[in-house]
Amino acid sequence: MTYKAAIFDLDGTLLDTLEDLGNAVNRVLAANGFPTHEMNHYRYYVGDGEAMLITRALPEEKRSDEIIRTCLKEYRQDYGQNWNVNTKPYDGVEEMLDALVTHGLKLAILSNKPHELTKLCVSGLLPNWTFDVVLGQQEPIPRKPDPEGALKIAEELKIPPSGFLYLGDTATDMKTAIAANMFPVGVLWGFRPAEELQQSGAQLLLKRPMDIMNLLNTKNRDESLGKIKN
């Protein structure tokens, strides 16, 4: 079937958020007397929600519930004030979104970032596109890789899961796509390497955002040829 919609992860897929995330955590760590981390380490700390981000950044012997709660509260306050200092869309993302809209696909976002922050990032940094659904982490929907959020989007758009492309930059995203019966597309400009994406089930890897059009154009061409032959 022809793909009719695309679900995007946000951090590491549409937006380069790494510096603002990492800097916010590092400020909280330093304020509490804990060692900070090089920015590259945060590529592996993010992706599974803010509580897990804080847990991974803390020293192992300091990961008590009380310390995590305290640092998480401080992180939310800091990041809420500094989420857009360095964050911006990746090169080529805007052209990709334009092309997908022209191609007739509906667009949606599914993120493990808190829901209100997800909406804030989208409205502030991707204001020129209409996303039919923007869904960040919120109760009672479990965070990715549970497929419930992706399936909720499919239900709202009244498109079967098999009609979705799912683009993300981590194993979490690929596992979500597979669990939801969507086509898993790994992006190589994000936070994680190709090996992780392939091992987690990516069926296609994109070096550049506009590479997704190769899949769509090939898919449509093949289906048109099939109709002619029949």
N, C-alpha and C positions, 0 to 999 in steps of 0.2 A: 504494500500500500504506500501511497505517497505520504511523506511526513507533513503534518498539518500544524505542528506546534514545537516549540523548543523551550525546555526548562534550563535555566542557568543557575549554577552556584554563583555567589556574589564575590566573596573575598578570594583573590587568586584566579578568578575566571573573568569577571567583568571589570573589577576594580583592583588596583594594586594598593592594598591596605597595610602592607607589612610594616612599614616604618611607623605609622601611627599606632598600630597595635603594639609593636615591640617597645616603642618609646614609652607608651603608657604603662606597660607592665614593668619596665625597667625603673621608672620613677617610683612606682609603688614598692618594688623590691628594695631600692636604695633607701627609701624613707623608713623602711622597717628593718634596716640593717642586714639585708640579705644580698648576696652577690648578684650582679646583673649579667646579662647575656649578650653575645654578639648578635647582630640582627639576623644573620643567616640561620641561627638556631631556631628562630621563631617560625621558620618555614615548616618545622616539624612539630611545633607546639600548638599551632592553630588548626582549625578545621573541625573540632569536635565540641564546640561550645566554649563559653567564657570560663566556666568553672574548671574544665579540663585544661584550658590554657594556663590558668593560675596554678593549678596543681602541678603541671609539668614544669613550670618555671621555678617553683619553689625547690629548695634543697630537699632531698628525700626525707631527711630526719625532721623536717619542719612542716610536713604535710598533715598536720592535725586539722580536725574539723574547724576548730576555733580560728587558727591562723588562716586557713583557706577562706573562711567567711569574712574575716577582717580585710584581707588583701583583695578579695573579690569586690567588696563594697567600695574600697578606695579606688580600685581599677575602674569600676563602673562610673564613678564620679569623674575621674581623670579622663577616660576615653570619651565620655559623653561631652566633654568640653573641647577635646582635641582630635576628634575623629577625622577632620578634614584639613589638617595642616599640610600633609604631603600626599594624601590619598587622591588618586585620579584614575580615570579609565586607562586600561592598557592601550598601547598603540594598535590601531586597527579595529578596536571594538566598535567604535561608532560607525565605521563603514560596514562592518558585519551586520550590525543591527539594522541599518538602513536597507541592506541587501535582503535580509530575511523578511522585513516588512514588505518590500517590493515583491518578494517571492510569495507573499500571502500567508506566511506563518504567523500564528499567534505566539506571543512571548510571555514567559513567566519566570519568576525567580523563586528559588527555594534555598534558604540559608540557615545555618546553625547560629548565626548572629541573632541576638534578641530582636523580636519582631519590630518594635518601634525604631530601633537603630537601623534595621534593614530598610525600613520605609524612608527614614531620614536620609540615608546614603543614596538611595535610588532617586528620591525627589531632588536632592541637592546636586548630585553629580551625573545623573542620567535623565535630565528633565525633558529631553526632546523625543522620548519614545514612550509609547503607551504599553505598559506591561499589564496584561489582562489579569494576572494574579501576582501579588508580591507577598511571599510568606516567609517570615522569619521564625525563630524558635519561640514557641509559646505553648502554654498548657491548653488542652491536654494532649496536643500532638507531640509524639516522641521525636527526638532529634534524629537526623540522619546518622547512620544508614538505614534506620527503619523507613520503609517505603510509604508510610501513611501520608506524609505531607505531599509526596509526589502524586499519590493516587487521589488525594483530595483535589489537587489542581486539575487532574484529568477529569474528575467528576464535575468540577465547576465549569470547565470549558466544554464539557460534553464531547470529548474526544477520547477514543480508546487509548490505553497506555501505549499500544504498539504504534500509534501515530505520532509519538513524541521522540524527538532527539533530546538527550540529556547531556549537557556540557558541564564538566567540572575538572578540577585540577588535583584531586586527591583520591586515594583508595576509597574513602568514605563516599564520595560521589559515584564512583563506578559501582560500588556495592548497592547503593540506593537505586541506581538505574536498573541494574539487573533484577533486583528484588521487585521492582515495579513493572518489569517487562517493557522497559523503554530502551532505546538504542544508546549505549554508553559511548560517549565521545570524550576522550581525554585531551586537555589543552596543555601544551608544553611551555607556555609563557608564564605559568603560575608558580605555585610554591613547591611542587613535588616533581621528581624525575620520571622519565618515561617508563623505567622498569617497574615502579610502583603501580602506575596506571595499567600497564599491560598485565601484570600479575593479578590485578584486581578485576580484570575482565573487560578493559577498554577494547572496543571493536574498531576504533579509529583514533588516531592521534593527530592533532593539528599543530603544525609549527607556527602558523599565523592565523588570526581570526578568520580572514576571508577564505581560508582553505575549506571551510565548511561548505562553500558553494560547489566545490567539486563533487561532493557527495550528493547534494540536492540535484544538480544538473545531470549527473550520471543516472541517478535514480529515476528522474522524470523521463530521460531519454530512453532508458531501458524499458520502462513501462509503456511508453508510446510505441516503441518498436514491437513490443509484445502484442499490443492491440492491433497493429497493422498486420502482423503475421497471422493472428487469429481471424 
